[in-house]
Amino acid sequence: MEAYGADIHPAIYRERIWPRLGAAKLADIMEATGYSKGHCSAIRAGTRTPHVSTWPVLAELVGVQV
C-alpha cells in the first residue's frame, strides 16, 4: 500500500471510516480532530474530506481497525 501521510489509503477512508461517521456525535468528531462544529458537520455529511492526518483518530472513533 502506498503511504498517504497517515498510512491509510483513501479508499479505506471512503469505504470504511466515513460511512460510520454518520452515527458519531459531532462533539466526539470535534474532540478527535480539533476541527470546528461546522467543519465536522460537513465531514460527517461527506461534503468535506478531513486531512489524512486525522484519519487514524477517526478510524479509532468509529471502531475501524486499519
CHARMM-style PDB file with segment names, atoms N, HN, CA, C and O in Angstrom:
ATOM      1  N   MET     1       0.846  -1.183   0.000  1.00  0.00      PROA
ATOM      2  CA  MET     1       0.000   0.000   0.000  1.00  0.00      PROA
ATOM      3  C   MET     1       0.885   1.237   0.000  1.00  0.00      PROA
ATOM      4  O   MET     1       1.903   1.290   0.689  1.00  0.00      PROA
ATOM      5  N   GLU     2       0.494   2.196  -0.757  1.00  0.00      PROA
ATOM      6  HN  GLU     2      -0.333   2.153  -1.317  1.00  0.00      PROA
ATOM      7  CA  GLU     2       1.211   3.459  -0.849  1.00  0.00      PROA
ATOM      8  C   GLU     2       0.884   4.322   0.374  1.00  0.00      PROA
ATOM      9  O   GLU     2      -0.263   4.343   0.820  1.00  0.00      PROA
ATOM     10  N   ALA     3       1.851   5.016   0.908  1.00  0.00      PROA
ATOM     11  HN  ALA     3       2.783   4.999   0.546  1.00  0.00      PROA
ATOM     12  CA  ALA     3       1.624   5.855   2.092  1.00  0.00      PROA
ATOM     13  C   ALA     3       0.937   7.156   1.714  1.00  0.00      PROA
ATOM     14  O   ALA     3       1.283   7.778   0.710  1.00  0.00      PROA
ATOM     15  N   TYR     4      -0.011   7.555   2.497  1.00  0.00      PROA
ATOM     16  HN  TYR     4      -0.293   7.050   3.313  1.00  0.00      PROA
ATOM     17  CA  TYR     4      -0.731   8.813   2.307  1.00  0.00      PROA
ATOM     18  C   TYR     4      -0.657   9.642   3.584  1.00  0.00      PROA
ATOM     19  O   TYR     4      -1.681  10.144   4.047  1.00  0.00      PROA
ATOM     20  N   GLY     5       0.482   9.790   4.138  1.00  0.00      PROA
ATOM     21  HN  GLY     5       1.314   9.383   3.762  1.00  0.00      PROA
ATOM     22  CA  GLY     5       0.640  10.586   5.349  1.00  0.00      PROA
ATOM     23  C   GLY     5       0.257   9.816   6.592  1.00  0.00      PROA
ATOM     24  O   GLY     5       1.035   9.745   7.544  1.00  0.00      PROA
ATOM     25  N   ALA     6      -0.916   9.245   6.595  1.00  0.00      PROA
ATOM     26  HN  ALA     6      -1.547   9.303   5.822  1.00  0.00      PROA
ATOM     27  CA  ALA     6      -1.390   8.509   7.758  1.00  0.00      PROA
ATOM     28  C   ALA     6      -1.356   7.001   7.509  1.00  0.00      PROA
ATOM     29  O   ALA     6      -1.849   6.225   8.328  1.00  0.00      PROA
ATOM     30  N   ASP     7      -0.781   6.588   6.387  1.00  0.00      PROA
ATOM     31  HN  ASP     7      -0.381   7.218   5.721  1.00  0.00      PROA
ATOM     32  CA  ASP     7      -0.707   5.177   6.002  1.00  0.00      PROA
ATOM     33  C   ASP     7      -2.081   4.530   5.870  1.00  0.00      PROA
ATOM     34  O   ASP     7      -2.220   3.318   6.032  1.00  0.00      PROA
ATOM     35  N   ILE     8      -3.078   5.328   5.580  1.00  0.00      PROA
ATOM     36  HN  ILE     8      -2.965   6.313   5.448  1.00  0.00      PROA
ATOM     37  CA  ILE     8      -4.422   4.829   5.319  1.00  0.00      PROA
ATOM     38  C   ILE     8      -4.776   5.236   3.888  1.00  0.00      PROA
ATOM     39  O   ILE     8      -4.764   6.418   3.544  1.00  0.00      PROA
ATOM     40  N   HSD     9      -5.082   4.262   3.086  1.00  0.00      PROA
ATOM     41  HN  HSD     9      -5.092   3.302   3.366  1.00  0.00      PROA
ATOM     42  CA  HSD     9      -5.421   4.536   1.694  1.00  0.00      PROA
ATOM     43  C   HSD     9      -6.760   5.280   1.633  1.00  0.00      PROA
ATOM     44  O   HSD     9      -7.657   4.998   2.428  1.00  0.00      PROA
ATOM     45  N   PRO    10      -6.903   6.220   0.707  1.00  0.00      PROA
ATOM     46  CA  PRO    10      -8.163   6.963   0.591  1.00  0.00      PROA
ATOM     47  C   PRO    10      -9.404   6.076   0.452  1.00  0.00      PROA
ATOM     48  O   PRO    10     -10.482   6.442   0.921  1.00  0.00      PROA
ATOM     49  N   ALA    11      -9.259   4.930  -0.180  1.00  0.00      PROA
ATOM     50  HN  ALA    11      -8.384   4.632  -0.561  1.00  0.00      PROA
ATOM     51  CA  ALA    11     -10.397   4.016  -0.316  1.00  0.00      PROA
ATOM     52  C   ALA    11     -10.847   3.498   1.049  1.00  0.00      PROA
ATOM     53  O   ALA    11     -12.039   3.279   1.266  1.00  0.00      PROA
ATOM     54  N   ILE    12      -9.916   3.303   1.956  1.00  0.00      PROA
ATOM     55  HN  ILE    12      -8.948   3.481   1.780  1.00  0.00      PROA
ATOM     56  CA  ILE    12     -10.261   2.853   3.315  1.00  0.00      PROA
ATOM     57  C   ILE    12     -11.095   3.921   4.006  1.00  0.00      PROA
ATOM     58  O   ILE    12     -12.094   3.618   4.659  1.00  0.00      PROA
ATOM     59  N   TYR    13     -10.675   5.182   3.855  1.00  0.00      PROA
ATOM     60  HN  TYR    13      -9.863   5.428   3.325  1.00  0.00      PROA
ATOM     61  CA  TYR    13     -11.458   6.268   4.453  1.00  0.00      PROA
ATOM     62  C   TYR    13     -12.860   6.284   3.864  1.00  0.00      PROA
ATOM     63  O   TYR    13     -13.842   6.296   4.606  1.00  0.00      PROA
ATOM     64  N   ARG    14     -12.963   6.285   2.551  1.00  0.00      PROA
ATOM     65  HN  ARG    14     -12.164   6.275   1.948  1.00  0.00      PROA
ATOM     66  CA  ARG    14     -14.266   6.390   1.873  1.00  0.00      PROA
ATOM     67  C   ARG    14     -15.175   5.203   2.154  1.00  0.00      PROA
ATOM     68  O   ARG    14     -16.379   5.383   2.334  1.00  0.00      PROA
ATOM     69  N   GLU    15     -14.627   4.002   2.194  1.00  0.00      PROA
ATOM     70  HN  GLU    15     -13.648   3.857   2.048  1.00  0.00      PROA
ATOM     71  CA  GLU    15     -15.444   2.798   2.282  1.00  0.00      PROA
ATOM     72  C   GLU    15     -15.688   2.303   3.700  1.00  0.00      PROA
ATOM     73  O   GLU    15     -16.702   1.656   3.963  1.00  0.00      PROA
ATOM     74  N   ARG    16     -14.771   2.598   4.619  1.00  0.00      PROA
ATOM     75  HN  ARG    16     -13.947   3.123   4.406  1.00  0.00      PROA
ATOM     76  CA  ARG    16     -14.901   2.019   5.964  1.00  0.00      PROA
ATOM     77  C   ARG    16     -15.058   3.045   7.076  1.00  0.00      PROA
ATOM     78  O   ARG    16     -15.778   2.801   8.044  1.00  0.00      PROA
ATOM     79  N   ILE    17     -14.395   4.188   6.950  1.00  0.00      PROA
ATOM     80  HN  ILE    17     -13.810   4.386   6.163  1.00  0.00      PROA
ATOM     81  CA  ILE    17     -14.437   5.180   8.028  1.00  0.00      PROA
ATOM     82  C   ILE    17     -15.601   6.143   7.851  1.00  0.00      PROA
ATOM     83  O   ILE    17     -16.443   6.271   8.740  1.00  0.00      PROA
ATOM     84  N   TRP    18     -15.655   6.824   6.704  1.00  0.00      PROA
ATOM     85  HN  TRP    18     -14.972   6.721   5.982  1.00  0.00      PROA
ATOM     86  CA  TRP    18     -16.679   7.856   6.500  1.00  0.00      PROA
ATOM     87  C   TRP    18     -18.106   7.338   6.696  1.00  0.00      PROA
ATOM     88  O   TRP    18     -18.900   8.024   7.340  1.00  0.00      PROA
ATOM     89  N   PRO    19     -18.474   6.157   6.171  1.00  0.00      PROA
ATOM     90  CA  PRO    19     -19.856   5.715   6.361  1.00  0.00      PROA
ATOM     91  C   PRO    19     -20.263   5.590   7.835  1.00  0.00      PROA
ATOM     92  O   PRO    19     -21.438   5.751   8.165  1.00  0.00      PROA
ATOM     93  N   ARG    20     -19.319   5.309   8.706  1.00  0.00      PROA
ATOM     94  HN  ARG    20     -18.365   5.177   8.438  1.00  0.00      PROA
ATOM     95  CA  ARG    20     -19.620   5.153  10.130  1.00  0.00      PROA
ATOM     96  C   ARG    20     -19.651   6.486  10.888  1.00  0.00      PROA
ATOM     97  O   ARG    20     -20.137   6.553  12.017  1.00  0.00      PROA
ATOM     98  N   LEU    21     -19.137   7.525  10.271  1.00  0.00      PROA
ATOM     99  HN  LEU    21     -18.742   7.471   9.354  1.00  0.00      PROA
ATOM    100  CA  LEU    21     -19.133   8.830  10.945  1.00  0.00      PROA
ATOM    101  C   LEU    21     -20.544   9.377  11.131  1.00  0.00      PROA
ATOM    102  O   LEU    21     -20.775  10.203  12.013  1.00  0.00      PROA
ATOM    103  N   GLY    22     -21.487   8.924  10.309  1.00  0.00      PROA
ATOM    104  HN  GLY    22     -21.299   8.252   9.593  1.00  0.00      PROA
ATOM    105  CA  GLY    22     -22.867   9.379  10.436  1.00  0.00      PROA
ATOM    106  C   GLY    22     -23.477   9.069  11.787  1.00  0.00      PROA
ATOM    107  O   GLY    22     -24.385   9.770  12.235  1.00  0.00      PROA
ATOM    108  N   ALA    23     -22.996   8.037  12.435  1.00  0.00      PROA
ATOM    109  HN  ALA    23     -22.259   7.467  12.072  1.00  0.00      PROA
ATOM    110  CA  ALA    23     -23.510   7.651  13.746  1.00  0.00      PROA
ATOM    111  C   ALA    23     -22.736   8.297  14.897  1.00  0.00      PROA
ATOM    112  O   ALA    23     -23.127   8.171  16.058  1.00  0.00      PROA
ATOM    113  N   ALA    24     -21.649   8.982  14.579  1.00  0.00      PROA
ATOM    114  HN  ALA    24     -21.331   9.084  13.636  1.00  0.00      PROA
ATOM    115  CA  ALA    24     -20.818   9.613  15.621  1.00  0.00      PROA
ATOM    116  C   ALA    24     -21.370  10.983  15.988  1.00  0.00      PROA
ATOM    117  O   ALA    24     -21.924  11.687  15.144  1.00  0.00      PROA
ATOM    118  N   LYS    25     -21.215  11.349  17.246  1.00  0.00      PROA
ATOM    119  HN  LYS    25     -20.766  10.777  17.931  1.00  0.00      PROA
ATOM    120  CA  LYS    25     -21.626  12.672  17.712  1.00  0.00      PROA
ATOM    121  C   LYS    25     -20.643  13.714  17.191  1.00  0.00      PROA
ATOM    122  O   LYS    25     -19.435  13.483  17.134  1.00  0.00      PROA
ATOM    123  N   LEU    26     -21.190  14.866  16.812  1.00  0.00      PROA
ATOM    124  HN  LEU    26     -22.171  15.054  16.858  1.00  0.00      PROA
ATOM    125  CA  LEU    26     -20.322  15.954  16.343  1.00  0.00      PROA
ATOM    126  C   LEU    26     -19.284  16.315  17.395  1.00  0.00      PROA
ATOM    127  O   LEU    26     -18.123  16.562  17.068  1.00  0.00      PROA
ATOM    128  N   ALA    27     -19.696  16.345  18.644  1.00  0.00      PROA
ATOM    129  HN  ALA    27     -20.639  16.145  18.909  1.00  0.00      PROA
ATOM    130  CA  ALA    27     -18.764  16.697  19.722  1.00  0.00      PROA
ATOM    131  C   ALA    27     -17.585  15.728  19.768  1.00  0.00      PROA
ATOM    132  O   ALA    27     -16.453  16.136  20.029  1.00  0.00      PROA
ATOM    133  N   ASP    28     -17.848  14.450  19.515  1.00  0.00      PROA
ATOM    134  HN  ASP    28     -18.768  14.119  19.303  1.00  0.00      PROA
ATOM    135  CA  ASP    28     -16.770  13.456  19.525  1.00  0.00      PROA
ATOM    136  C   ASP    28     -15.838  13.646  18.334  1.00  0.00      PROA
ATOM    137  O   ASP    28     -14.622  13.511  18.466  1.00  0.00      PROA
ATOM    138  N   ILE    29     -16.409  13.959  17.172  1.00  0.00      PROA
ATOM    139  HN  ILE    29     -17.397  14.068  17.065  1.00  0.00      PROA
ATOM    140  CA  ILE    29     -15.574  14.215  15.990  1.00  0.00      PROA
ATOM    141  C   ILE    29     -14.743  15.468  16.216  1.00  0.00      PROA
ATOM    142  O   ILE    29     -13.565  15.508  15.860  1.00  0.00      PROA
ATOM    143  N   MET    30     -15.352  16.492  16.808  1.00  0.00      PROA
ATOM    144  HN  MET    30     -16.309  16.459  17.098  1.00  0.00      PROA
ATOM    145  CA  MET    30     -14.639  17.735  17.101  1.00  0.00      PROA
ATOM    146  C   MET    30     -13.472  17.483  18.048  1.00  0.00      PROA
ATOM    147  O   MET    30     -12.369  17.989  17.841  1.00  0.00      PROA
ATOM    148  N   GLU    31     -13.725  16.703  19.075  1.00  0.00      PROA
ATOM    149  HN  GLU    31     -14.621  16.291  19.242  1.00  0.00      PROA
ATOM    150  CA  GLU    31     -12.668  16.416  20.056  1.00  0.00      PROA
ATOM    151  C   GLU    31     -11.535  15.617  19.426  1.00  0.00      PROA
ATOM    152  O   GLU    31     -10.363  15.864  19.711  1.00  0.00      PROA
ATOM    153  N   ALA    32     -11.880  14.664  18.574  1.00  0.00      PROA
ATOM    154  HN  ALA    32     -12.832  14.463  18.342  1.00  0.00      PROA
ATOM    155  CA  ALA    32     -10.868  13.812  17.951  1.00  0.00      PROA
ATOM    156  C   ALA    32      -9.997  14.580  16.959  1.00  0.00      PROA
ATOM    157  O   ALA    32      -8.795  14.333  16.856  1.00  0.00      PROA
ATOM    158  N   THR    33     -10.612  15.510  16.233  1.00  0.00      PROA
ATOM    159  HN  THR    33     -11.588  15.711  16.317  1.00  0.00      PROA
ATOM    160  CA  THR    33      -9.880  16.190  15.152  1.00  0.00      PROA
ATOM    161  C   THR    33      -9.390  17.585  15.508  1.00  0.00      PROA
ATOM    162  O   THR    33      -8.394  18.053  14.956  1.00  0.00      PROA
ATOM    163  N   GLY    34     -10.086  18.256  16.429  1.00  0.00      PROA
ATOM    164  HN  GLY    34     -10.895  17.876  16.877  1.00  0.00      PROA
ATOM    165  CA  GLY    34      -9.767  19.640  16.736  1.00  0.00      PROA
ATOM    166  C   GLY    34     -10.422  20.612  15.771  1.00  0.00      PROA
ATOM    167  O   GLY    34     -10.143  21.810  15.812  1.00  0.00      PROA
ATOM    168  N   TYR    35     -11.290  20.107  14.904  1.00  0.00      PROA
ATOM    169  HN  TYR    35     -11.516  19.133  14.871  1.00  0.00      PROA
ATOM    170  CA  TYR    35     -11.971  20.953  13.930  1.00  0.00      PROA
ATOM    171  C   TYR    35     -13.216  21.598  14.543  1.00  0.00      PROA
ATOM    172  O   TYR    35     -13.711  21.166  15.584  1.00  0.00      PROA
ATOM    173  N   SER    36     -13.709  22.643  13.872  1.00  0.00      PROA
ATOM    174  HN  SER    36     -13.306  22.994  13.026  1.00  0.00      PROA
ATOM    175  CA  SER    36     -14.912  23.341  14.320  1.00  0.00      PROA
ATOM    176  C   SER    36     -16.150  22.473  14.088  1.00  0.00      PROA
ATOM    177  O   SER    36     -16.108  21.482  13.359  1.00  0.00      PROA
ATOM    178  N   LYS    37     -17.252  22.873  14.726  1.00  0.00      PROA
ATOM    179  HN  LYS    37     -17.286  23.678  15.318  1.00  0.00      PROA
ATOM    180  CA  LYS    37     -18.509  22.148  14.581  1.00  0.00      PROA
ATOM    181  C   LYS    37     -18.971  22.133  13.129  1.00  0.00      PROA
ATOM    182  O   LYS    37     -19.415  21.098  12.632  1.00  0.00      PROA
ATOM    183  N   GLY    38     -18.873  23.265  12.447  1.00  0.00      PROA
ATOM    184  HN  GLY    38     -18.512  24.106  12.850  1.00  0.00      PROA
ATOM    185  CA  GLY    38     -19.281  23.344  11.050  1.00  0.00      PROA
ATOM    186  C   GLY    38     -18.454  22.446  10.145  1.00  0.00      PROA
ATOM    187  O   GLY    38     -18.980  21.781   9.253  1.00  0.00      PROA
ATOM    188  N   HSD    39     -17.148  22.439  10.392  1.00  0.00      PROA
ATOM    189  HN  HSD    39     -16.720  22.979  11.117  1.00  0.00      PROA
ATOM    190  CA  HSD    39     -16.248  21.599   9.593  1.00  0.00      PROA
ATOM    191  C   HSD    39     -16.568  20.123   9.827  1.00  0.00      PROA
ATOM    192  O   HSD    39     -16.620  19.335   8.883  1.00  0.00      PROA
ATOM    193  N   CYS    40     -16.783  19.757  11.086  1.00  0.00      PROA
ATOM    194  HN  CYS    40     -16.741  20.397  11.854  1.00  0.00      PROA
ATOM    195  CA  CYS    40     -17.091  18.361  11.414  1.00  0.00      PROA
ATOM    196  C   CYS    40     -18.445  17.945  10.853  1.00  0.00      PROA
ATOM    197  O   CYS    40     -18.621  16.802  10.431  1.00  0.00      PROA
ATOM    198  N   SER    41     -19.386  18.856  10.847  1.00  0.00      PROA
ATOM    199  HN  SER    41     -19.243  19.785  11.190  1.00  0.00      PROA
ATOM    200  CA  SER    41     -20.690  18.565  10.264  1.00  0.00      PROA
ATOM    201  C   SER    41     -20.553  18.269   8.774  1.00  0.00      PROA
ATOM    202  O   SER    41     -21.185  17.346   8.258  1.00  0.00      PROA
ATOM    203  N   ALA    42     -19.734  19.047   8.090  1.00  0.00      PROA
ATOM    204  HN  ALA    42     -19.221  19.797   8.508  1.00  0.00      PROA
ATOM    205  CA  ALA    42     -19.505  18.830   6.665  1.00  0.00      PROA
ATOM    206  C   ALA    42     -18.769  17.512   6.406  1.00  0.00      PROA
ATOM    207  O   ALA    42     -19.037  16.833   5.415  1.00  0.00      PROA
ATOM    208  N   ILE    43     -17.852  17.157   7.290  1.00  0.00      PROA
ATOM    209  HN  ILE    43     -17.635  17.708   8.096  1.00  0.00      PROA
ATOM    210  CA  ILE    43     -17.141  15.879   7.172  1.00  0.00      PROA
ATOM    211  C   ILE    43     -18.127  14.735   7.332  1.00  0.00      PROA
ATOM    212  O   ILE    43     -18.132  13.793   6.540  1.00  0.00      PROA
ATOM    213  N   ARG    44     -18.956  14.822   8.357  1.00  0.00      PROA
ATOM    214  HN  ARG    44     -18.952  15.587   9.001  1.00  0.00      PROA
ATOM    215  CA  ARG    44     -19.932  13.765   8.615  1.00  0.00      PROA
ATOM    216  C   ARG    44     -20.919  13.632   7.456  1.00  0.00      PROA
ATOM    217  O   ARG    44     -21.339  12.525   7.122  1.00  0.00      PROA
ATOM    218  N   ALA    45     -21.288  14.756   6.843  1.00  0.00      PROA
ATOM    219  HN  ALA    45     -20.946  15.656   7.114  1.00  0.00      PROA
ATOM    220  CA  ALA    45     -22.213  14.752   5.709  1.00  0.00      PROA
ATOM    221  C   ALA    45     -21.550  14.292   4.416  1.00  0.00      PROA
ATOM    222  O   ALA    45     -22.233  13.944   3.453  1.00  0.00      PROA
ATOM    223  N   GLY    46     -20.222  14.290   4.396  1.00  0.00      PROA
ATOM    224  HN  GLY    46     -19.667  14.572   5.178  1.00  0.00      PROA
ATOM    225  CA  GLY    46     -19.498  13.855   3.211  1.00  0.00      PROA
ATOM    226  C   GLY    46     -19.216  14.957   2.209  1.00  0.00      PROA
ATOM    227  O   GLY    46     -18.774  14.682   1.093  1.00  0.00      PROA
ATOM    228  N   THR    47     -19.464  16.201   2.590  1.00  0.00      PROA
ATOM    229  HN  THR    47     -19.822  16.425   3.497  1.00  0.00      PROA
ATOM    230  CA  THR    47     -19.187  17.306   1.679  1.00  0.00      PROA
ATOM    231  C   THR    47     -17.767  17.839   1.823  1.00  0.00      PROA
ATOM    232  O   THR    47     -17.312  18.626   0.993  1.00  0.00      PROA
ATOM    233  N   ARG    48     -17.068  17.419   2.864  1.00  0.00      PROA
ATOM    234  HN  ARG    48     -17.437  16.779   3.538  1.00  0.00      PROA
ATOM    235  CA  ARG    48     -15.652  17.746   3.060  1.00  0.00      PROA
ATOM    236  C   ARG    48     -14.931  16.479   3.472  1.00  0.00      PROA
ATOM    237  O   ARG    48     -15.498  15.609   4.133  1.00  0.00      PROA
ATOM    238  N   THR    49     -13.680  16.388   3.076  1.00  0.00      PROA
ATOM    239  HN  THR    49     -13.219  17.094   2.539  1.00  0.00      PROA
ATOM    240  CA  THR    49     -12.835  15.273   3.486  1.00  0.00      PROA
ATOM    241  C   THR    49     -11.785  15.815   4.439  1.00  0.00      PROA
ATOM    242  O   THR    49     -11.085  16.772   4.109  1.00  0.00      PROA
ATOM    243  N   PRO    50     -11.666  15.217   5.617  1.00  0.00      PROA
ATOM    244  CA  PRO    50     -10.660  15.713   6.565  1.00  0.00      PROA
ATOM    245  C   PRO    50      -9.252  15.400   6.091  1.00  0.00      PROA
ATOM    246  O   PRO    50      -9.039  14.535   5.241  1.00  0.00      PROA
ATOM    247  N   HSD    51      -8.301  16.120   6.655  1.00  0.00      PROA
ATOM    248  HN  HSD    51      -8.474  16.823   7.345  1.00  0.00      PROA
ATOM    249  CA  HSD    51      -6.899  15.881   6.334  1.00  0.00      PROA
ATOM    250  C   HSD    51      -6.526  14.458   6.732  1.00  0.00      PROA
ATOM    251  O   HSD    51      -7.017  13.930   7.730  1.00  0.00      PROA
ATOM    252  N   VAL    52      -5.653  13.847   5.941  1.00  0.00      PROA
ATOM    253  HN  VAL    52      -5.254  14.275   5.131  1.00  0.00      PROA
ATOM    254  CA  VAL    52      -5.256  12.455   6.190  1.00  0.00      PROA
ATOM    255  C   VAL    52      -4.664  12.243   7.577  1.00  0.00      PROA
ATOM    256  O   VAL    52      -4.723  11.135   8.109  1.00  0.00      PROA
ATOM    257  N   SER    53      -4.101  13.277   8.161  1.00  0.00      PROA
ATOM    258  HN  SER    53      -4.053  14.177   7.729  1.00  0.00      PROA
ATOM    259  CA  SER    53      -3.503  13.124   9.494  1.00  0.00      PROA
ATOM    260  C   SER    53      -4.561  12.822  10.553  1.00  0.00      PROA
ATOM    261  O   SER    53      -4.223  12.328  11.629  1.00  0.00      PROA
ATOM    262  N   THR    54      -5.825  13.105  10.274  1.00  0.00      PROA
ATOM    263  HN  THR    54      -6.100  13.505   9.400  1.00  0.00      PROA
ATOM    264  CA  THR    54      -6.895  12.831  11.245  1.00  0.00      PROA
ATOM    265  C   THR    54      -7.567  11.487  11.002  1.00  0.00      PROA
ATOM    266  O   THR    54      -8.365  11.051  11.831  1.00  0.00      PROA
ATOM    267  N   TRP    55      -7.274  10.822   9.904  1.00  0.00      PROA
ATOM    268  HN  TRP    55      -6.625  11.176   9.230  1.00  0.00      PROA
ATOM    269  CA  TRP    55      -7.935   9.558   9.598  1.00  0.00      PROA
ATOM    270  C   TRP    55      -7.721   8.487  10.661  1.00  0.00      PROA
ATOM    271  O   TRP    55      -8.670   7.771  10.982  1.00  0.00      PROA
ATOM    272  N   PRO    56      -6.520   8.340  11.223  1.00  0.00      PROA
ATOM    273  CA  PRO    56      -6.357   7.311  12.265  1.00  0.00      PROA
ATOM    274  C   PRO    56      -7.241   7.553  13.492  1.00  0.00      PROA
ATOM    275  O   PRO    56      -7.814   6.605  14.029  1.00  0.00      PROA
ATOM    276  N   VAL    57      -7.360   8.799  13.942  1.00  0.00      PROA
ATOM    277  HN  VAL    57      -6.895   9.569  13.505  1.00  0.00      PROA
ATOM    278  CA  VAL    57      -8.202   9.050  15.121  1.00  0.00      PROA
ATOM    279  C   VAL    57      -9.682   8.879  14.783  1.00  0.00      PROA
ATOM    280  O   VAL    57     -10.469   8.450  15.627  1.00  0.00      PROA
ATOM    281  N   LEU    58     -10.057   9.213  13.553  1.00  0.00      PROA
ATOM    282  HN  LEU    58      -9.417   9.561  12.867  1.00  0.00      PROA
ATOM    283  CA  LEU    58     -11.443   8.998  13.141  1.00  0.00      PROA
ATOM    284  C   LEU    58     -11.737   7.508  13.022  1.00  0.00      PROA
ATOM    285  O   LEU    58     -12.825   7.060  13.382  1.00  0.00      PROA
ATOM    286  N   ALA    59     -10.785   6.745  12.526  1.00  0.00      PROA
ATOM    287  HN  ALA    59      -9.900   7.109  12.234  1.00  0.00      PROA
ATOM    288  CA  ALA    59     -10.949   5.293  12.446  1.00  0.00      PROA
ATOM    289  C   ALA    59     -11.160   4.714  13.841  1.00  0.00      PROA
ATOM    290  O   ALA    59     -12.037   3.877  14.052  1.00  0.00      PROA
ATOM    291  N   GLU    60     -10.353   5.168  14.781  1.00  0.00      PROA
ATOM    292  HN  GLU    60      -9.641   5.849  14.609  1.00  0.00      PROA
ATOM    293  CA  GLU    60     -10.478   4.701  16.162  1.00  0.00      PROA
ATOM    294  C   GLU    60     -11.828   5.101  16.741  1.00  0.00      PROA
ATOM    295  O   GLU    60     -12.473   4.310  17.430  1.00  0.00      PROA
ATOM    296  N   LEU    61     -12.248   6.313  16.465  1.00  0.00      PROA
ATOM    297  HN  LEU    61     -11.725   6.955  15.905  1.00  0.00      PROA
ATOM    298  CA  LEU    61     -13.528   6.814  16.972  1.00  0.00      PROA
ATOM    299  C   LEU    61     -14.692   5.938  16.528  1.00  0.00      PROA
ATOM    300  O   LEU    61     -15.601   5.669  17.314  1.00  0.00      PROA
ATOM    301  N   VAL    62     -14.674   5.492  15.281  1.00  0.00      PROA
ATOM    302  HN  VAL    62     -13.936   5.711  14.642  1.00  0.00      PROA
ATOM    303  CA  VAL    62     -15.792   4.709  14.762  1.00  0.00      PROA
ATOM    304  C   VAL    62     -15.542   3.198  14.805  1.00  0.00      PROA
ATOM    305  O   VAL    62     -16.348   2.420  14.294  1.00  0.00      PROA
ATOM    306  N   GLY    63     -14.442   2.790  15.406  1.00  0.00      PROA
ATOM    307  HN  GLY    63     -13.788   3.422  15.821  1.00  0.00      PROA
ATOM    308  CA  GLY    63     -14.179   1.372  15.605  1.00  0.00      PROA
ATOM    309  C   GLY    63     -13.675   0.613  14.387  1.00  0.00      PROA
ATOM    310  O   GLY    63     -13.938  -0.581  14.239  1.00  0.00      PROA
ATOM    311  N   VAL    64     -12.954   1.303  13.520  1.00  0.00      PROA
ATOM    312  HN  VAL    64     -12.740   2.272  13.640  1.00  0.00      PROA
ATOM    313  CA  VAL    64     -12.386   0.651  12.335  1.00  0.00      PROA
ATOM    314  C   VAL    64     -10.910   0.400  12.586  1.00  0.00      PROA
ATOM    315  O   VAL    64     -10.163   1.321  12.917  1.00  0.00      PROA
ATOM    316  N   GLN    65     -10.498  -0.835  12.430  1.00  0.00      PROA
ATOM    317  HN  GLN    65     -11.105  -1.583  12.162  1.00  0.00      PROA
ATOM    318  CA  GLN    65      -9.079  -1.162  12.570  1.00  0.00      PROA
ATOM    319  C   GLN    65      -8.407  -1.018  11.224  1.00  0.00      PROA
ATOM    320  O   GLN    65      -8.863  -1.576  10.226  1.00  0.00      PROA
ATOM    321  N   VAL    66      -7.328  -0.273  11.201  1.00  0.00      PROA
ATOM    322  HN  VAL    66      -6.958   0.180  12.011  1.00  0.00      PROA
ATOM    323  CA  VAL    66      -6.587  -0.067   9.947  1.00  0.00      PROA
ATOM    324  C   VAL    66      -5.157  -0.519  10.107  1.00  0.00      PROA
ATOM    325  OT1 VAL    66      -4.372  -0.428   9.163  1.00  0.00      PROA
TER     326      VAL     66
END
